[in-house]
Amino acid sequence: MSKVPSHLEAPSRLLSSDNASGTHPLVMEALQQANTGHALAYGNDRFTHDAEVAFSELFGKDVVTRFAFGGTGANVMALANMLQPAEAVVCTSWSHIAVDEAGAPERFLGAKLIDIPSVDAKLRPSDLHSLSHLFGSEHHVQPRVVSITQATELGTLYTAKEVKDLCTAAHEMNMLVHMDGARICNATAALGATREALRSFTIDAGVDVLTFGGTKTGVMFGEAVIFFNTALAARSLYIRKQSTQLYSKMRFISVQYSAFLKDDLFIDLGVASNSAVQSLFDQVRGVQTLQLSTPPLVNSIYPVLNPDVSKALQDWSFFWDWDAATHQVRWMTAWDVDQSDIARFVAGLKSLLG
């Protein structure tokens, strides 16, 4: 079996996932500052208050922010505030809540997920209209929440107009819209890299509730659930506790987000991770066997690799398989991947490809 030559040094940072990255120094500094002295528990502290104000300033409107431990819990908590018994969540078959959360939404929400096939992991108004026959029938669960992911699990993006059209269709059908923003920093960077760009595909487009993710882009732990439709937050304090997402030392989650939002650090880190994968793409796009023809929109690309080459490269610098049947893999960059990491990875790849 082929091996990367021993004289080639592996990248110091993996191209496996943005989850593999560390915590940004400014976020770590904020954690250290919050670790001085005592503060009241459960979010009754100045750090959490400041972070809540920062989110309202970010979106240009008073919003309700609830912090949670992680992405799955934040999604479950968000959806729990939007659903009643006998109601369902509409999502794509690629959706993280449908594929990668170990059935947590179904188990803890007691709600059906209506997962619709999609070639690009995006929903469209026509997908919602196709469910019209379910409404009003006592024999069918009632579609109530549309959950979309930005950026999607396939690295695609909804434009602001696409989100707005989807929200309009959903609201006309008496449905609510949840956005899973696990990689919202990357989406914001790709769609304009400004606060106005972020608002254009979230609050301005009609999204009701947003899961705002930071752990893939420089935060140590914890996510934020943002209620643009503040009426939906009426029972959020109790639902957060019941869904096991209430952290007693809340300041250690919230202070990270104050640092993350300050001077738009979250956008800069999204730009950095997107730019890193673009650099990788530019350096390998000429390798025909990789079958890379479409430039990345965010921070991932999906080349095709001979299994022997893939195994040797993974042993040297790990990354994940994506579609074993087609030998497709995923290369994903994080905010801290630099040009030396890219150069080393490309050198190892080309050594194997000859």
Summary of the structure (lengths in Angstrom):
residues: 354
radius of gyration: 21.0
end to end distance: 13.9
largest distance: 67.8
contacts: 1213
relative contact order: 0.19
helix: 44%
strand: 14%
